[in-house]
């Protein structure tokens, strides 16, 4: 069974080998002035597999599902291809995979949304976020 080390929404993500660079990580609120619209967003994840003997080509498929307030799927990414094995030298008994993707997320509605992250068809994590039409108040 794969184990999720982290999954974050951010402004931008870039992976260099086993290192993941995140800008403005931990997004849980997206401000947009009007809808429909498109928002750039980054997704970063690392998954660890217990069976290090599995070849890299045998990594299970990673899927991303963005859902709107009515649980309707907004956009899905199936078989995300930017997953790759990392860290074999430092941890020879583990197989780790990093996903780093920057996308243009189409939005139709204000309210609660969520990102569902699946590996090999198994739901590993759901990340909630809210789309609002007012910026947060400053203290």
Buried (B, 14 or more C-beta within 10 A) or exposed (E): EBEEEEBBBBBBBEBEEBEBBBEEBEBEEBEBEEEEBEBEBBBBBBBBBEEBEEEEEEBBEBBBBBBBBEEEEBBEBEEBEBBBBBBBEEEEEBBBBBBBBBBEBEBEBBEBBBBBBBBBEEEBBEBEBBBEEEEEEEE
